[in-house]
Amino acid sequence: MTDQILLQLQQMPDHLQKEVLDFIGYLSSKYQSAENVPQPSRRKKFGKYRGSLKTGLSLPEMNIQLEQLRNEWERPIS
């Protein structure tokens, strides 16, 4: 594969060889910087929401509130 790349590169004019070299540099820096960035863990991402859904309401009480919201949003427009 390297031989094919070199053969094609040698057949290109100088200004295109410079573009290929620039592109190789771009790809190298792009993927080196992507490897160096630590990936955030899922636990940290959702940790700030931990406990936000704890309302203290029972399931029937939540159903009543949801039904009230549905009735409010589904009223006819006149």
Stockholm file with secondary structure:
# STOCKHOLM 1.0

chainA/1-78         MTDQILLQLQQMPDHLQKEVLDFIGYLSSKYQSAENVPQPSRRKKFGKYRGSLKTGLSLPEMNIQLEQLRNEWERPIS
#=GR chainA/1-78 SS CHHHHHHHHHHSCHHHHHHHHHHHHHHHHHHHHHHHSCCCCHHHHHHTTTTTTCCCCCHHHHHHHHHHHHHHHTCCCC
#=GC SS_cons        CHHHHHHHHHHSCHHHHHHHHHHHHHHHHHHHHHHHSCCCCHHHHHHTTTTTTCCCCCHHHHHHHHHHHHHHHTCCCC
//
